[in-house]
Amino acid sequence: MKAASKFLSAASAVTLSAALVVPGALAVQFVATSAAEAAVVSRVEVSGNQRIDAETIRNYITIKPGKAFSSSDIDSAVKALFGTGLFSDVQINQVGSTLVVKVSEYQVVNQVLFQNNKKLKDNALAMAVQLKPRGTFSQATLDSDVEAVKAAYRRIGRDDVTVTTQVMQLGDNRVNVVFNISEGDRTQIAAINFVGNSAYSSRRLSDVINTKRSSWVSFILRDDVYDDDKLRADQELLRRFYYNHGYADFQVVSAVGELDNATNKYTVTITVQEGDRYTFGDVSVESTIPEVDSKSLESVVETRKGDVYNAKDVEDTIIALTEKVAGSGYAFAQVTPRGDRNFENHTISVVYTIDQGTKAYIERIEIRGNDRTRDYVIRREFDVSEGDAFNQVLIQRAKKRLENLNYFDKVDISTVPGSQPDQVVLVVDVVEKSTGEFSVGAGYSTGGDTAGPSVEGSITERNFLGRGQFIKVSAGGGKNSRDYSLSFTEPYFLGRRIAAGFDVFKQTRNYDHYDSDTLGATVRFGLPITNSISTQVAYNISQEKYKLDDGCETAGVYDPTKCSVSTAILDGIDQSPWIKSSVSLGLVYNTIDDMKNPHEGIYATTTAEFAGLGGDAKYVKLTGRGSVYQTLSEQFDLVGLVSAGAGHVEGYSGGDLRIFDQFQSTDRMIRGFEYGGIGPADSKTGDHLGGTTYFNASAEAQFPLPVVPESFGLRGAVFADAATLYGTKISDTVATQTSTDLKLRASVGLGLMWASPFGPIRIDYAIPVKKEATDNVQEFNFGISTRF
């Protein structure tokens, strides 16, 4: 009992003590908190500032003399001063009735200097770093800028660059920042190896990716720079290539680049897993929206049963179905493809399911990174705008359009939640690249009306003043020619997807016995009808002047004893100057997979020209040309090409055609003959007069050259051409003509194509196997390739 009594007494004492102490502690805490919340100072004292005025610092904080403040107000004041980016340290304390604000200012950058840099200019490096003149200096920013300079050099293939810095004190809290750069040697890519590929050769896959093996032209093209981001993009290119050729299970297992420090060269190894090749099985459209008839939508489906599986066709079908349904009033409808693989017969059946998607609207479109390109140039590539229904398919199409502009190195489109649950904000991040180009080049051609050596200089801007406009000024000439031109194109005329532009040109040509001088202009309008079909309407006007060589005249009159000139040419010269005013309409169908290195697709164009809207020329001219590319062997990268063309010109209103209005043969019509070397001819002088009608056809097989590295861009070809040029509308009294009837010519030959840094160049050696006595043969032809 006593022990229990003592225990109870102790417990009572503890309880009593607690009852007295705890309230006391709470009271002290309450008083302290209340005092902090009720703190008032009579003045705010600023110290440590050198450049920033004390009153400016006081204005950044919300604590004012005579007004109560709390610890949270002090925290907010500290954050506000740090947020200005002007101070490296901020301390705020209360000393009696005074609030003491002590700051340490960042130093101010006077100059940012780069030394020993030759491969990258000062302005390029200045754009890469964050430190700027009149900006604040911090060691953290300087360290970050050192890495930015190194990254800029890595992008041009100089991985072993070293960068040291020097901070020079100038007084008055100002500094100069100096980057000392040792650029090092340029890294190269010794080899690009593909592992696991069997359907396509390594050479073919090398054509697909942008990273190239180093070659003797790499110092111009700069396509042999190793870059991790570029290699990741190459993986996506490989995936798209395989997906578009039936390999739906394709994977890039790994893609690595290993640097050999001894040689300063990379070896890139890309390991792939191709999988099986699939064709399309059953293709159907289903709709969960009662008002949408799935049967009526099958006409826009671009995937067909039995065709090789193609991811691009699936994407195009999704877009077509989305637009079709949205046009019927269902803006939120979503098209989802569902594929069903049959591993036994290697088919993929596709069902396009149309559902009523979640209702979401675009609150706004934010564009970032476009320092030069105007906002509206980017916005107009979207088929949606603020307030429209959000549609991911249309957003992805806009992304592709922006990438195809070739204004940006990178385009990213992301979404963030808007102010309401059914609102989203589109964020468009772009990285701009140079769109201007100054070029000077020289060339040589064996054919055409500009045969011989030539030089050309041009200034091109694809994004003029950031407005998305194209402008080019060029001048050039050779032994027998002079060319000057100015071209301008506005891709969105009157805010619509209509390309409007004009060309002004002046051409002079020196022929064997006469010269020509043409001054002209064209106003044109281009309109895309579908993704593969476009049209162009143009008005053309030109003045042509012809002059006989002085050596062919005696006292200003043609002297046949000095030179032999057809009376058809003389008649054309006598009619000079000649005004031609015409309107033309062109239609282009293009499904080529790669315009630089075509393997599959069709390119066809037809043009109708009507001359006679004033001027002297009165004729109707129709021309057409089509080319079909088809890969004959995936493994050997063998490509087949079949092309055909035709043209006819007819005068009207009883007028005869001039010799200069008729068609002349070229190497695009048939190889193995001189320019203007076939067709109707003057039996007295041998001059070819051109014809009113032509037909031509060609078959060609293109292949990579063995042994030669693919990075050289060389390919070979064997071909066979056939053509005819006949008919005449020149008055019989002007010349005695021969070979005016339909007579077939044919040739066979070998070709060498080079995707050079100066443009596509082609060399052909053709042997005529069928010709006429009046034809002029030219077996060797060299010049710029005009593939389309």
Secondary structure, 3 states (H helix, E strand, C coil): CHHHHHHHHHHHHHHHHHHHHHHHHHHHHHHHHHHHHCECCCEEEEECCCCCCHHHHHHHCCCCCCCCECHHHHHHHHHHHHHCCCEEEEEEEEECCEEEEEEEECEEEEEEEEECCCCCCHHHHHHHCCCCCCCEECHHHHHHHHHHHHHHHHCCCCCCCEEEEEEEEEECCEEEEEEEEECCCCCEEEEEEEECCCCCCHHHHHHHCCCCCCCCCHHHHCCCCCCHHHHHHHHHHHHHHHHCCCCCCCEEEEEEEEEECCCCEEEEEEEEECCCCCEEEEEEEEECCCCCCCHHHHHHCCCCCCCECCHHHHHHHHHHHHHHHHHCCCCCEEEEEEEEEECCCCEEEEEEEEEECCCCEEEEEEEECCCCCCHHHHHCCCCCCCCCECCHHHHHHHHHHHHHCCCEEEEEEEEEECCCCCEEEEEEEEEECCCEEEEEEEEEECCHHHCEEEEEEEEEEEEECCCCEEEEEEEEEECCEEEEEEEEEECCHHHCCCEEEEEEEEEEEECCCEEEEEEEEEEEEEEECCCCEEEEEEEEEEEEEEEECHHHEECCEECCCCCCCCHHHHHHHHCCCEEEEEEEEEEEEECCCCCCCCCCEEEEEEEEEEEEEEECCCEEEEEEEEEEEEEEECCCCEEEEEEEEEEEEEECCCCCCCHHHCECCCCCCCCEECCCCCCCEECCCCCECCECEEEEEEEEEEEECCCCCHHHCEEEEEEEEEEEEECCCCCCCCCCEECCCCCCEEEEEEEEEEEECCEEEEEEEEEEEECCCCCCEECEEEEECCCC
